[in-house]
Amino acid sequence: VQLQASGGGLVQPGGSVRLSCAASGSISSISDMGWYRQAPGKLRELVADITNSGSTHYADSVKGRFTISRDSRKSALYLQMNSLEAEDTAVYYCVARARYRASYNFWGQGTQVTVSS
């Protein structure tokens, strides 16, 4: 499985951006999908994920501001990010978990989101 993230860039505080992730290869093997982020000097954190059944989970820091979604074929994953704050500045990674794995084992290359005026 290959994951290609896009949509990052520079956005002003309070603004919005939508990240996209295109999945290719053996997408039928994918179960859960999600978005991680890593800010400079900080540990990588799981921002949001969506299970095989469609249940969604969010980090407390983004609840009510971010929305994760995907298409029915699991060939595309999205992250709608609203009311952005400077603390959201990070590299965002699209991830996927194969059905036979206990943790996320497919990672995209990351896309930079910078929130600044």
N, C-alpha and C positions, 0 to 999 in steps of 0.2 A: 504494500500500500504506500502510495506517495501522497503527501499533503502539501499543498501550495497555498500559503496565506497571502492576502493582499488587503489593501484598504487603509493602511496606516498613513500617518502624516502629522502635520502640525495643525493643532486646533486650539482655539481660544478657550479659556475657562468658561464653563457653562455651555459650551458647544456640544455637538454630536458628531459621531463618526460610526460607520458601519464596517466591520471587518468581515471578510469572506475567506473561506477555505475550500479549495477544490480538492476532492479526493479522487484518486485514480488507482488502477490496479485491481487487486482482489477485494473490492469494497464489500462483497457479500460476506466477508469474514469479520467485518467490523461490528462491534457491539456498541459500547459507549463512546461518546466523543466529547471534547471539551476545549477550553481555552485556559492556558497558563500565562502568567506574565512574570517578568523579572525586571525589577528596577535596579539602577546602579547601586551597588553596595548592599543589596537586600537579597534574601533567599527567594527562590522561585516559588510562586504560590498559584494554587488552582483558583481561577476566577469564577468559572461557571462550567457546568457539565450537563449533558443530557443523556439519559440512559437509553438502552435499547427499546424500552417501552414508552419512551417519551417524557419521563419525569425529569424535571430540571432542578438544579441546586446551584446556589450562589454563595460566594463569600460574603460575609456580613458587610464588608466595606463597599460592595457594589449593589446590594439588594435595593430594588426600587429604581435603580438607574440603568442597569444593564439587562439585556434580554438575549438569551441564547435560543437559536432555532436551527433546524436543518431540514433538508428536503427528505421525502419519503424513501428515496433510494440510498440515502446516506452518502451521496456523491458531493454534497455541499453543506457546509456548516457556516453559520453566521453569528456575529455578536454585535448587537445594536447597543451603542454606548451613548448615553445621554447625560446631561448635567455633569460634564467632565470637570475634574479637578486636577490641580497640579500633581497630586499624589497618584493619579492614574498614569502618569508618564512611565513608560516601560516598553520593553520588547514583548510582544504578545505572540504566543505559540499555539498553533492548532495541534491538537493531539487526538489520538484514537486508540481504542483498545480492541485487540482481537478477541474473539469469543473464547479462545482457549487460554487467555492470559489473565492474570489477576490484577495487573496494573497497566497503565498506558504504555504501549510499546512502539507506537508510531508517532513521530514528531515532525512537524513542518519546520521551515527554516526561520520563522519569526518575522514579524513586521513591527516597525517602530511606531509608537504613538507618543507624541510629545504635546503636552498641554501647557501652553504658555501664551502670555499676552505680548 
